[in-house]
Amino acid sequence: MGLELITEYAPVIIRQMRGQLSDETVKAQLDGIAEQLALADRKGIKIVTVVDMAQAARPNAVQRSMQSAWFEKHEEMLRRVNLGSAFVVRSQLVRGAITAVFWMRPLPHPHTVVTNLGDALDWAIDKLRAANITPPDRLVYDRASALLDLTA
């Protein structure tokens, strides 16, 4: 159980969540995301985020509220820095929670919800290419092994 932030495929940033996260872990995650966004903003770098929630439990009401407030606080930076976010969600309950958060506070950038990591990475690569940003070779050419590494 827990959370992992994978930055080796930058400008694609991957966050993997497993199991039920504590409120403290969610807060730390949101703080870490804010730091990554601020760094990209200072450097003038555009990013795409992949949030792998395939093995995550449904966030509780406190966590949904924290996420909504975080999106509101960081809306301008998200608009400047993030080309889009792909969410990997298998559970319909978690999909419902995501829908509720985005209903309360829509994202300031494109997003998609997919059922597997491969589709999320394909979407992220397409977003980079649409912005004339070359995706990392490792992510493109070694995608199959990257998926194995990420899901192990």
Buried (B, 14 or more C-beta within 10 A) or exposed (E): EEBEEBEEBBBBBBBBBBEEBEEEBBBEBBEEBBEBBEEBBEEEEBBBBBBBBBBBBBBBEEBBEBBBEBBEEBBEBBEBBBBBBBBBBEBEEBBEBBEBBBEBBEBBBBBBBBEBBBBBBBBBBBBBEEEEBEBBEEBBEEBEEBBEEBEE
